[in-house]
Amino acid sequence: MEFSDDRHDQLYQYWLLKKGENRAPARSDIDPLDFQNLLPNIFLFDVIKDPLDYRMRLVGTRIVQVMERDCTGMLFDEIYKGERALKVREDYDWVAKKMEPVYSEITAGWMNRDFLTYYRLMLPLSSDNSDVDMMLGLTTFINKKKLIP
């Protein structure tokens, strides 16, 4: 994978190391102290089965600052709105069903914010190496063509 920001690569390399020969690491394999510099841009979703949905378990302070709200505990449809949210849902579903990472560049007009684009890496986590039960991710934001640190 090729990334727009070194932080995405750092998290991806960490995930690869932790998954080893497995399809995905478990949440218990991940130690946030190993990537403290990334924590403001990190998010974690629980995967809910039947019907498939997603609940935000953790959201970094930079994401809260840019979104101007803390989405901890919220379901997908409470966070993402409108037609463009359909593409975002496709990415979440891909990670949950295929147990494969997704890296996306997304225009954020649906959030009614002044930044134009965000880059999101989503990585599957699996406690049984069979089903995705959580997703670990990192988001960076571009505001009028300038990276928000």
C-alpha positions as CSV (number, residue, x, y, z in Angstrom):
1,M,0.0,0.0,0.0
2,E,1.1,3.5,-0.7
3,F,0.1,6.3,1.7
4,S,-0.2,10.1,1.6
5,D,1.1,10.4,5.2
6,D,3.9,8.5,7.1
7,R,1.5,8.0,10.0
8,H,-0.7,5.7,7.9
9,D,2.4,3.7,6.9
10,Q,3.5,3.5,10.6
11,L,0.2,2.0,11.7
12,Y,0.1,-0.3,8.7
13,Q,3.6,-1.7,9.4
14,Y,2.7,-2.1,13.0
15,W,-0.5,-4.0,12.1
16,L,1.5,-6.3,9.7
17,L,4.0,-7.1,12.4
18,K,1.2,-7.9,14.9
19,K,-0.8,-10.0,12.6
20,G,2.2,-12.2,11.7
21,E,0.9,-15.3,9.9
22,N,-2.7,-14.6,10.9
23,R,-5.2,-12.8,8.7
24,A,-5.5,-10.1,11.3
25,P,-4.3,-9.4,14.8
26,A,-6.6,-9.5,17.8
27,R,-7.3,-6.3,19.8
28,S,-5.3,-7.9,22.6
29,D,-2.2,-7.9,20.3
30,I,-2.4,-4.1,19.9
31,D,-0.7,-1.9,22.5
32,P,-1.5,1.8,22.0
33,L,1.7,2.7,23.9
34,D,3.5,1.3,20.8
35,F,2.2,4.2,18.7
36,Q,1.5,7.0,21.1
37,N,2.3,9.7,18.5
38,L,-0.6,8.4,16.4
39,L,-3.3,8.4,19.1
40,P,-4.8,11.8,18.3
41,N,-5.7,10.4,14.8
42,I,-6.7,6.9,15.8
43,F,-10.2,5.4,15.9
44,L,-11.6,2.0,16.9
45,F,-15.0,0.6,15.9
46,D,-16.7,-2.5,17.2
47,V,-18.3,-4.7,14.5
48,I,-21.9,-5.7,15.3
49,K,-23.3,-8.8,13.6
50,D,-26.9,-9.5,12.4
51,P,-27.5,-6.9,11.0
52,L,-24.0,-5.7,10.2
53,D,-23.3,-2.4,11.9
54,Y,-20.5,-0.4,13.5
55,R,-20.2,1.3,16.9
56,M,-17.4,3.8,17.6
57,R,-15.5,2.6,20.6
58,L,-12.7,5.2,20.7
59,V,-12.0,8.4,18.8
60,G,-8.8,10.4,18.9
61,T,-8.7,14.0,20.0
62,R,-7.6,15.3,16.6
63,I,-10.7,13.6,15.0
64,V,-12.9,15.0,17.7
65,Q,-11.5,18.5,17.2
66,V,-12.0,18.4,13.4
67,M,-15.4,16.8,13.5
68,E,-16.4,19.2,16.4
69,R,-18.0,16.3,18.3
70,D,-17.1,13.1,20.1
71,C,-18.7,10.2,18.4
72,T,-17.8,7.6,21.0
73,G,-20.6,5.1,21.5
74,M,-22.4,6.2,18.3
75,L,-23.5,3.8,15.5
76,F,-22.4,4.3,11.9
77,D,-25.7,6.0,10.8
78,E,-25.5,8.4,13.7
79,I,-22.0,9.5,12.6
80,Y,-22.2,9.5,8.8
81,K,-25.0,11.1,6.8
82,G,-26.1,11.6,3.2
83,E,-25.3,10.0,-0.1
84,R,-21.5,10.1,0.3
85,A,-21.9,8.1,3.5
86,L,-22.7,5.1,1.2
87,K,-19.1,5.0,0.0
88,V,-17.8,5.1,3.6
89,R,-20.2,2.2,4.5
90,E,-18.8,0.2,1.5
91,D,-15.3,0.6,3.0
92,Y,-16.4,-0.5,6.5
93,D,-18.3,-3.5,5.0
94,W,-15.2,-4.5,2.9
95,V,-13.0,-4.6,6.0
96,A,-15.6,-6.5,8.0
97,K,-16.5,-9.1,5.3
98,K,-13.1,-9.5,3.6
99,M,-10.8,-9.1,6.6
100,E,-8.6,-6.8,4.5
101,P,-7.4,-3.3,5.0
102,V,-8.8,-0.3,3.2
103,Y,-7.1,3.0,2.5
104,S,-9.3,5.8,1.2
105,E,-9.2,9.4,0.1
106,I,-12.6,10.9,0.8
107,T,-14.1,14.3,0.0
108,A,-15.8,15.3,3.3
109,G,-18.5,17.6,2.0
110,W,-21.1,15.5,3.8
111,M,-19.7,16.7,7.1
112,N,-20.3,20.4,6.2
113,R,-16.7,21.3,7.3
114,D,-14.2,23.5,5.6
115,F,-11.7,20.8,5.0
116,L,-11.8,19.2,1.6
117,T,-10.4,15.7,2.0
118,Y,-9.5,13.1,4.6
119,Y,-7.4,10.0,4.3
120,R,-8.4,7.0,6.2
121,L,-6.7,3.7,6.8
122,M,-8.9,0.9,8.3
123,L,-7.5,-2.3,9.6
124,P,-9.3,-5.4,10.7
125,L,-8.9,-6.9,14.1
126,S,-10.1,-10.5,14.9
127,S,-10.0,-12.4,18.1
128,D,-10.6,-15.7,16.4
129,N,-8.7,-15.1,13.0
130,S,-12.0,-15.9,11.3
131,D,-14.4,-12.9,11.9
132,V,-13.6,-9.2,12.2
133,D,-14.9,-8.0,15.6
134,M,-13.1,-4.6,15.6
135,M,-11.6,-2.2,13.2
136,L,-8.6,0.0,14.0
137,G,-8.0,3.1,11.9
138,L,-6.2,6.3,11.4
139,T,-7.5,9.5,9.8
140,T,-5.6,12.5,8.6
141,F,-7.3,15.7,7.3
142,I,-6.5,18.1,4.5
143,N,-7.8,21.7,4.9
144,K,-7.7,23.7,1.7
145,K,-4.8,21.6,0.4
146,K,-2.9,21.8,3.7
147,L,-2.4,18.9,6.1
148,I,-3.9,19.3,9.5
149,P,-1.3,17.9,11.9
